[in-house]
Amino acid sequence: MADNIADLILGGDPSTHLLQEAFAFDITLTKVRCAACNTVSCLGALAVDGGHLEALVKCADCGSNLMRATRTSRGCVLEMHSARHLYF
C-alpha cells in the first residue's frame, strides 16, 4: 500500500489520463449495453440482487447477468460477462 498519493499516479504517460477518467466516475450515472439483447440502461436504475459478499446486476429487458461484484479474501472482483459497453 502506498504511503504517499504521488506513489499512486500511473507514470506521466498521456494515456494514463484516459484510465484515470475511466475509473474516476460515479458508476450509477453510467449507461450499460446488454450483450445479449443490446438494450441500453442506466446502471443506477437497474435492480441489484445479492448480499454482503456479492452484488448481481441483471438486464431489465432480458434478465441476463450484466455485472457481478464479489468480495473475496483478497479484495473485490468485478465481472462484466454480459455487459458490452459502459458509457460514462
N, CA, C and O atoms as CSV, one atom per row, in Angstrom:
chain,resi,resn,atom,element,x,y,z
A,1,MET,N,N,0.850,-1.176,0.000
A,1,MET,CA,C,0.000,0.000,0.000
A,1,MET,C,C,0.889,1.230,0.000
A,1,MET,O,O,1.846,1.320,0.769
A,2,ALA,N,N,0.568,2.162,-0.858
A,2,ALA,CA,C,1.352,3.383,-0.974
A,2,ALA,C,C,1.103,4.295,0.224
A,2,ALA,O,O,-0.027,4.419,0.695
A,3,ASP,N,N,2.150,4.921,0.704
A,3,ASP,CA,C,2.034,5.864,1.809
A,3,ASP,C,C,1.826,7.290,1.311
A,3,ASP,O,O,1.343,8.152,2.045
A,4,ASN,N,N,2.190,7.522,0.074
A,4,ASN,CA,C,2.130,8.868,-0.481
A,4,ASN,C,C,1.245,8.840,-1.720
A,4,ASN,O,O,1.338,7.907,-2.518
A,5,ILE,N,N,0.377,9.854,-1.900
A,5,ILE,CA,C,-0.514,9.901,-3.054
A,5,ILE,C,C,0.280,9.938,-4.357
A,5,ILE,O,O,-0.197,9.435,-5.375
A,6,ALA,N,N,1.468,10.516,-4.352
A,6,ALA,CA,C,2.291,10.566,-5.554
A,6,ALA,C,C,2.701,9.167,-6.005
A,6,ALA,O,O,2.968,8.951,-7.187
A,7,ASP,N,N,2.754,8.213,-5.071
A,7,ASP,CA,C,3.099,6.842,-5.420
A,7,ASP,C,C,1.968,6.141,-6.165
A,7,ASP,O,O,2.173,5.083,-6.760
A,8,LEU,N,N,0.776,6.728,-6.131
A,8,LEU,CA,C,-0.382,6.111,-6.767
A,8,LEU,C,C,-0.577,6.569,-8.210
A,8,LEU,O,O,-1.405,5.988,-8.911
A,9,ILE,N,N,0.133,7.565,-8.677
A,9,ILE,CA,C,-0.013,8.090,-10.025
A,9,ILE,C,C,0.645,7.141,-11.005
A,9,ILE,O,O,1.765,6.681,-10.783
A,10,LEU,N,N,-0.064,6.846,-12.107
A,10,LEU,CA,C,0.417,5.914,-13.112
A,10,LEU,C,C,1.354,6.619,-14.082
A,10,LEU,O,O,0.917,7.021,-15.160
A,11,GLY,N,N,2.592,6.780,-13.746
A,11,GLY,CA,C,3.570,7.363,-14.648
A,11,GLY,C,C,3.148,8.733,-15.148
A,11,GLY,O,O,2.248,9.354,-14.583
A,12,GLY,N,N,3.788,9.203,-16.197
A,12,GLY,CA,C,3.461,10.504,-16.758
A,12,GLY,C,C,2.933,10.377,-18.172
A,12,GLY,O,O,2.804,11.379,-18.875
A,13,ASP,N,N,2.629,9.178,-18.595
A,13,ASP,CA,C,2.166,8.935,-19.954
A,13,ASP,C,C,0.774,9.522,-20.163
A,13,ASP,O,O,-0.092,9.365,-19.302
A,14,PRO,N,N,0.538,10.206,-21.305
A,14,PRO,CA,C,-0.789,10.787,-21.553
A,14,PRO,C,C,-1.910,9.751,-21.561
A,14,PRO,O,O,-3.050,10.087,-21.239
A,15,SER,N,N,-1.619,8.511,-21.920
A,15,SER,CA,C,-2.680,7.504,-21.939
A,15,SER,C,C,-3.195,7.189,-20.536
A,15,SER,O,O,-4.309,6.687,-20.392
A,16,THR,N,N,-2.417,7.469,-19.517
A,16,THR,CA,C,-2.887,7.203,-18.158
A,16,THR,C,C,-4.052,8.111,-17.789
A,16,THR,O,O,-4.860,7.773,-16.924
A,17,HIS,N,N,-4.137,9.272,-18.450
A,17,HIS,CA,C,-5.268,10.161,-18.163
A,17,HIS,C,C,-6.584,9.497,-18.577
A,17,HIS,O,O,-7.607,9.693,-17.921
A,18,LEU,N,N,-6.566,8.718,-19.656
A,18,LEU,CA,C,-7.768,8.011,-20.081
A,18,LEU,C,C,-8.186,6.997,-19.023
A,18,LEU,O,O,-9.373,6.859,-18.727
A,19,LEU,N,N,-7.211,6.286,-18.449
A,19,LEU,CA,C,-7.525,5.330,-17.383
A,19,LEU,C,C,-8.061,6.043,-16.143
A,19,LEU,O,O,-8.999,5.570,-15.502
A,20,GLN,N,N,-7.463,7.173,-15.817
A,20,GLN,CA,C,-7.945,7.927,-14.656
A,20,GLN,C,C,-9.382,8.389,-14.882
A,20,GLN,O,O,-10.203,8.360,-13.965
A,21,GLU,N,N,-9.679,8.816,-16.115
A,21,GLU,CA,C,-11.036,9.255,-16.435
A,21,GLU,C,C,-12.006,8.069,-16.369
A,21,GLU,O,O,-13.143,8.204,-15.918
A,22,ALA,N,N,-11.534,6.911,-16.827
A,22,ALA,CA,C,-12.393,5.727,-16.849
A,22,ALA,C,C,-12.748,5.234,-15.458
A,22,ALA,O,O,-13.818,4.653,-15.271
A,23,PHE,N,N,-11.884,5.448,-14.481
A,23,PHE,CA,C,-12.127,4.904,-13.151
A,23,PHE,C,C,-12.455,5.950,-12.104
A,23,PHE,O,O,-12.543,5.625,-10.920
A,24,ALA,N,N,-12.637,7.203,-12.513
A,24,ALA,CA,C,-12.947,8.254,-11.548
A,24,ALA,C,C,-14.308,8.857,-11.857
A,24,ALA,O,O,-14.437,10.072,-12.008
A,25,PHE,N,N,-15.317,8.010,-11.950
A,25,PHE,CA,C,-16.653,8.495,-12.254
A,25,PHE,C,C,-17.652,7.838,-11.313
A,25,PHE,O,O,-17.347,6.849,-10.647
A,26,ASP,N,N,-18.831,8.402,-11.275
A,26,ASP,CA,C,-19.905,7.831,-10.462
A,26,ASP,C,C,-20.549,6.711,-11.265
A,26,ASP,O,O,-21.218,6.971,-12.265
A,27,ILE,N,N,-20.353,5.474,-10.841
A,27,ILE,CA,C,-20.818,4.312,-11.593
A,27,ILE,C,C,-22.332,4.329,-11.779
A,27,ILE,O,O,-22.827,3.782,-12.764
A,28,THR,N,N,-23.068,4.929,-10.881
A,28,THR,CA,C,-24.528,4.923,-11.011
A,28,THR,C,C,-25.001,5.814,-12.154
A,28,THR,O,O,-26.140,5.686,-12.604
A,29,LEU,N,N,-24.144,6.716,-12.628
A,29,LEU,CA,C,-24.533,7.611,-13.717
A,29,LEU,C,C,-24.222,7.040,-15.091
A,29,LEU,O,O,-24.579,7.643,-16.103
A,30,THR,N,N,-23.567,5.896,-15.144
A,30,THR,CA,C,-23.194,5.314,-16.429
A,30,THR,C,C,-24.372,4.560,-17.052
A,30,THR,O,O,-25.331,4.187,-16.378
A,31,LYS,N,N,-24.260,4.357,-18.346
A,31,LYS,CA,C,-25.225,3.518,-19.055
A,31,LYS,C,C,-24.494,2.257,-19.458
A,31,LYS,O,O,-23.301,2.287,-19.760
A,32,VAL,N,N,-25.212,1.148,-19.460
A,32,VAL,CA,C,-24.627,-0.135,-19.788
A,32,VAL,C,C,-25.429,-0.763,-20.926
A,32,VAL,O,O,-26.659,-0.728,-20.927
A,33,ARG,N,N,-24.710,-1.339,-21.899
A,33,ARG,CA,C,-25.361,-2.021,-23.028
A,33,ARG,C,C,-25.287,-3.527,-22.793
A,33,ARG,O,O,-24.206,-4.074,-22.571
A,34,CYS,N,N,-26.425,-4.186,-22.841
A,34,CYS,CA,C,-26.504,-5.634,-22.659
A,34,CYS,C,C,-25.972,-6.327,-23.912
A,34,CYS,O,O,-26.385,-6.001,-25.024
A,35,ALA,N,N,-25.065,-7.273,-23.737
A,35,ALA,CA,C,-24.501,-8.006,-24.870
A,35,ALA,C,C,-25.515,-8.974,-25.462
A,35,ALA,O,O,-25.396,-9.330,-26.635
A,36,ALA,N,N,-26.491,-9.404,-24.708
A,36,ALA,CA,C,-27.466,-10.382,-25.194
A,36,ALA,C,C,-28.574,-9.744,-26.022
A,36,ALA,O,O,-28.929,-10.261,-27.082
A,37,CYS,N,N,-29.128,-8.621,-25.549
A,37,CYS,CA,C,-30.285,-8.041,-26.245
A,37,CYS,C,C,-30.030,-6.628,-26.749
A,37,CYS,O,O,-30.905,-6.037,-27.384
A,38,ASN,N,N,-28.868,-6.080,-26.485
A,38,ASN,CA,C,-28.455,-4.753,-26.969
A,38,ASN,C,C,-29.202,-3.597,-26.301
A,38,ASN,O,O,-29.101,-2.462,-26.768
A,39,THR,N,N,-29.936,-3.849,-25.239
A,39,THR,CA,C,-30.638,-2.791,-24.522
A,39,THR,C,C,-29.642,-1.936,-23.746
A,39,THR,O,O,-28.727,-2.456,-23.108
A,40,VAL,N,N,-29.832,-0.616,-23.806
A,40,VAL,CA,C,-29.002,0.300,-23.030
A,40,VAL,C,C,-29.828,0.803,-21.849
A,40,VAL,O,O,-30.932,1.317,-22.025
A,41,SER,N,N,-29.276,0.647,-20.637
A,41,SER,CA,C,-29.966,1.057,-19.416
A,41,SER,C,C,-29.039,1.878,-18.553
A,41,SER,O,O,-27.821,1.711,-18.606
A,42,CYS,N,N,-29.612,2.766,-17.758
A,42,CYS,CA,C,-28.824,3.491,-16.758
A,42,CYS,C,C,-28.528,2.512,-15.623
A,42,CYS,O,O,-29.443,1.897,-15.073
A,43,LEU,N,N,-27.269,2.371,-15.279
A,43,LEU,CA,C,-26.873,1.391,-14.268
A,43,LEU,C,C,-27.542,1.665,-12.926
A,43,LEU,O,O,-27.945,0.734,-12.229
A,44,GLY,N,N,-27.659,2.924,-12.567
A,44,GLY,CA,C,-28.260,3.274,-11.289
A,44,GLY,C,C,-29.741,2.943,-11.199
A,44,GLY,O,O,-30.294,2.877,-10.101
A,45,ALA,N,N,-30.390,2.733,-12.341
A,45,ALA,CA,C,-31.817,2.425,-12.348
A,45,ALA,C,C,-32.087,0.929,-12.319
A,45,ALA,O,O,-33.234,0.517,-12.147
A,46,LEU,N,N,-31.055,0.106,-12.483
A,46,LEU,CA,C,-31.249,-1.345,-12.525
A,46,LEU,C,C,-31.280,-1.927,-11.113
A,46,LEU,O,O,-30.627,-1.418,-10.202
A,47,ALA,N,N,-32.038,-2.984,-10.953
A,47,ALA,CA,C,-32.126,-3.664,-9.659
A,47,ALA,C,C,-30.849,-4.456,-9.410
A,47,ALA,O,O,-30.242,-4.993,-10.336
A,48,VAL,N,N,-30.455,-4.518,-8.140
A,48,VAL,CA,C,-29.267,-5.269,-7.731
A,48,VAL,C,C,-29.698,-6.329,-6.734
A,48,VAL,O,O,-30.361,-6.026,-5.742
A,49,ASP,N,N,-29.318,-7.584,-7.001
A,49,ASP,CA,C,-29.572,-8.687,-6.084
A,49,ASP,C,C,-28.276,-9.058,-5.382
A,49,ASP,O,O,-27.195,-8.689,-5.841
A,50,GLY,N,N,-28.371,-9.777,-4.286
A,50,GLY,CA,C,-27.170,-10.264,-3.617
A,50,GLY,C,C,-27.186,-9.956,-2.145
A,50,GLY,O,O,-28.238,-9.759,-1.536
A,51,GLY,N,N,-25.993,-9.920,-1.585
A,51,GLY,CA,C,-25.849,-9.695,-0.150
A,51,GLY,C,C,-24.519,-9.031,0.140
A,51,GLY,O,O,-24.034,-8.221,-0.650
A,52,HIS,N,N,-23.924,-9.378,1.290
A,52,HIS,CA,C,-22.672,-8.750,1.704
A,52,HIS,C,C,-21.480,-9.161,0.838
A,52,HIS,O,O,-20.522,-8.399,0.712
A,53,LEU,N,N,-21.525,-10.335,0.251
A,53,LEU,CA,C,-20.371,-10.842,-0.494
A,53,LEU,C,C,-20.528,-10.782,-2.000
A,53,LEU,O,O,-19.562,-11.003,-2.730
A,54,GLU,N,N,-21.741,-10.482,-2.483
A,54,GLU,CA,C,-21.942,-10.485,-3.926
A,54,GLU,C,C,-23.065,-9.526,-4.299
A,54,GLU,O,O,-24.080,-9.438,-3.608
A,55,ALA,N,N,-22.868,-8.806,-5.406
A,55,ALA,CA,C,-23.910,-7.966,-5.986
A,55,ALA,C,C,-24.051,-8.366,-7.444
A,55,ALA,O,O,-23.059,-8.472,-8.165
A,56,LEU,N,N,-25.283,-8.588,-7.876
A,56,LEU,CA,C,-25.548,-9.047,-9.233
A,56,LEU,C,C,-26.531,-8.086,-9.892
A,56,LEU,O,O,-27.622,-7.839,-9.379
A,57,VAL,N,N,-26.120,-7.547,-11.047
A,57,VAL,CA,C,-26.968,-6.613,-11.806
A,57,VAL,C,C,-27.450,-7.339,-13.053
A,57,VAL,O,O,-26.652,-7.869,-13.826
A,58,LYS,N,N,-28.768,-7.357,-13.239
A,58,LYS,CA,C,-29.355,-8.036,-14.396
A,58,LYS,C,C,-29.964,-7.023,-15.346
A,58,LYS,O,O,-30.386,-5.940,-14.942
A,59,CYS,N,N,-30.001,-7.399,-16.629
A,59,CYS,CA,C,-30.628,-6.576,-17.649
A,59,CYS,C,C,-32.123,-6.473,-17.347
A,59,CYS,O,O,-32.773,-7.481,-17.072
A,60,ALA,N,N,-32.661,-5.273,-17.396
A,60,ALA,CA,C,-34.081,-5.082,-17.115
A,60,ALA,C,C,-34.955,-5.633,-18.229
A,60,ALA,O,O,-36.137,-5.902,-18.011
A,61,ASP,N,N,-34.390,-5.805,-19.426
A,61,ASP,CA,C,-35.190,-6.269,-20.558
A,61,ASP,C,C,-35.176,-7.788,-20.706
A,61,ASP,O,O,-36.237,-8.402,-20.813
A,62,CYS,N,N,-33.973,-8.414,-20.714
A,62,CYS,CA,C,-33.898,-9.862,-20.975
A,62,CYS,C,C,-33.473,-10.681,-19.754
A,62,CYS,O,O,-33.550,-11.909,-19.791
A,63,GLY,N,N,-33.029,-10.037,-18.677
A,63,GLY,CA,C,-32.652,-10.748,-17.464
A,63,GLY,C,C,-31.242,-11.305,-17.448
A,63,GLY,O,O,-30.863,-11.977,-16.488
A,64,SER,N,N,-30.443,-11.045,-18.493
A,64,SER,CA,C,-29.054,-11.528,-18.496
A,64,SER,C,C,-28.271,-10.886,-17.361
A,64,SER,O,O,-28.549,-9.755,-16.962
A,65,ASN,N,N,-27.288,-11.619,-16.845
A,65,ASN,CA,C,-26.421,-11.082,-15.793
A,65,ASN,C,C,-25.424,-10.112,-16.416
A,65,ASN,O,O,-24.502,-10.533,-17.115
A,66,LEU,N,N,-25.602,-8.822,-16.168
A,66,LEU,CA,C,-24.723,-7.810,-16.746
A,66,LEU,C,C,-23.410,-7.710,-15.989
A,66,LEU,O,O,-22.334,-7.737,-16.588
A,67,MET,N,N,-23.501,-7.595,-14.686
A,67,MET,CA,C,-22.314,-7.381,-13.861
A,67,MET,C,C,-22.457,-8.166,-12.564
A,67,MET,O,O,-23.553,-8.340,-12.034
A,68,ARG,N,N,-21.301,-8.637,-12.066
A,68,ARG,CA,C,-21.272,-9.315,-10.777
A,68,ARG,C,C,-20.065,-8.775,-10.018
A,68,ARG,O,O,-18.938,-8.840,-10.508
A,69,ALA,N,N,-20.297,-8.254,-8.848
A,69,ALA,CA,C,-19.219,-7.814,-7.963
A,69,ALA,C,C,-19.163,-8.788,-6.799
A,69,ALA,O,O,-20.174,-9.046,-6.145
A,70,THR,N,N,-17.985,-9.324,-6.546
A,70,THR,CA,C,-17.803,-10.319,-5.495
A,70,THR,C,C,-16.680,-9.887,-4.565
A,70,THR,O,O,-15.601,-9.493,-5.008
A,71,ARG,N,N,-16.954,-9.966,-3.272
A,71,ARG,CA,C,-15.916,-9.684,-2.278
A,71,ARG,C,C,-15.213,-10.990,-1.959
A,71,ARG,O,O,-15.858,-11.965,-1.574
A,72,THR,N,N,-13.901,-11.019,-2.113
A,72,THR,CA,C,-13.113,-12.206,-1.807
A,72,THR,C,C,-12.168,-11.881,-0.658
A,72,THR,O,O,-12.133,-10.749,-0.176
A,73,SER,N,N,-11.413,-12.863,-0.229
A,73,SER,CA,C,-10.443,-12.633,0.847
A,73,SER,C,C,-9.294,-11.737,0.387
A,73,SER,O,O,-8.564,-11.190,1.213
A,74,ARG,N,N,-9.131,-11.586,-0.933
A,74,ARG,CA,C,-8.028,-10.781,-1.474
A,74,ARG,C,C,-8.477,-9.431,-2.013
A,74,ARG,O,O,-7.644,-8.653,-2.479
A,75,GLY,N,N,-9.787,-9.130,-1.961
A,75,GLY,CA,C,-10.299,-7.866,-2.480
A,75,GLY,C,C,-11.609,-8.080,-3.216
A,75,GLY,O,O,-12.281,-9.092,-3.015
A,76,CYS,N,N,-11.970,-7.138,-4.059
A,76,CYS,CA,C,-13.213,-7.222,-4.812
A,76,CYS,C,C,-12.922,-7.536,-6.273
A,76,CYS,O,O,-11.921,-7.092,-6.835
A,77,VAL,N,N,-13.817,-8.308,-6.872
A,77,VAL,CA,C,-13.697,-8.694,-8.275
A,77,VAL,C,C,-14.963,-8.231,-8.993
A,77,VAL,O,O,-16.071,-8.476,-8.516
A,78,LEU,N,N,-14.804,-7.564,-10.136
A,78,LEU,CA,C,-15.931,-7.129,-10.945
A,78,LEU,C,C,-15.906,-7.904,-12.254
A,78,LEU,O,O,-14.944,-7.817,-13.017
A,79,GLU,N,N,-16.962,-8.660,-12.508
A,79,GLU,CA,C,-17.095,-9.413,-13.761
A,79,GLU,C,C,-18.178,-8.747,-14.591
A,79,GLU,O,O,-19.226,-8.356,-14.077
A,80,MET,N,N,-17.908,-8.626,-15.870
A,80,MET,CA,C,-18.877,-7.988,-16.768
A,80,MET,C,C,-19.052,-8.863,-18.003
A,80,MET,O,O,-18.770,-8.423,-19.117
A,81,HIS,N,N,-19.513,-10.093,-17.816
A,81,HIS,CA,C,-19.625,-11.033,-18.922
A,81,HIS,C,C,-20.689,-10.629,-19.936
A,81,HIS,O,O,-20.481,-10.811,-21.136
A,82,SER,N,N,-21.791,-10.101,-19.505
A,82,SER,CA,C,-22.885,-9.794,-20.434
A,82,SER,C,C,-23.077,-8.311,-20.671
A,82,SER,O,O,-24.058,-7.910,-21.297
A,83,ALA,N,N,-22.166,-7.491,-20.187
A,83,ALA,CA,C,-22.228,-6.060,-20.449
A,83,ALA,C,C,-21.279,-5.746,-21.597
A,83,ALA,O,O,-20.071,-5.954,-21.481
A,84,ARG,N,N,-21.806,-5.259,-22.677
A,84,ARG,CA,C,-20.980,-4.971,-23.840
A,84,ARG,C,C,-20.188,-3.684,-23.654
A,84,ARG,O,O,-18.985,-3.662,-23.917
A,85,HIS,N,N,-20.824,-2.633,-23.216
A,85,HIS,CA,C,-20.163,-1.332,-23.054
A,85,HIS,C,C,-20.661,-0.645,-21.798
A,85,HIS,O,O,-21.786,-0.867,-21.348
A,86,LEU,N,N,-19.798,0.195,-21.242
A,86,LEU,CA,C,-20.200,1.171,-20.238
A,86,LEU,C,C,-19.982,2.528,-20.869
A,86,LEU,O,O,-18.923,2.778,-21.445
A,87,TYR,N,N,-20.962,3.409,-20.771
A,87,TYR,CA,C,-20.856,4.769,-21.296
A,87,TYR,C,C,-20.764,5.715,-20.118
A,87,TYR,O,O,-21.634,5.714,-19.247
A,88,PHE,N,N,-19.716,6.525,-20.085
A,88,PHE,CA,C,-19.567,7.477,-18.977
A,88,PHE,C,C,-19.015,8.763,-19.500
A,88,PHE,O,O,-18.810,9.704,-18.734
